[in-house]
């Protein structure tokens, strides 16, 4: 079975529409924020360091 590697614009539009139908317009930003946090944590784990988040500064005591 042949599985094409390239995704065209039409297929991207269909994927976006399906995601909007599944999650709804209000839930998508929350899902993307969680995905972004997961990617940052994964990168930090690979680098062995901690992420410095400018939006949520932690108070050091």
Secondary structure, DSSP 4 states (H G I P E B T S, - for coil): --------HHHHHHHHHHHHHHH-HHHHHHHHHHHHHHHHHHHHHHHTS----SSSPPPP-
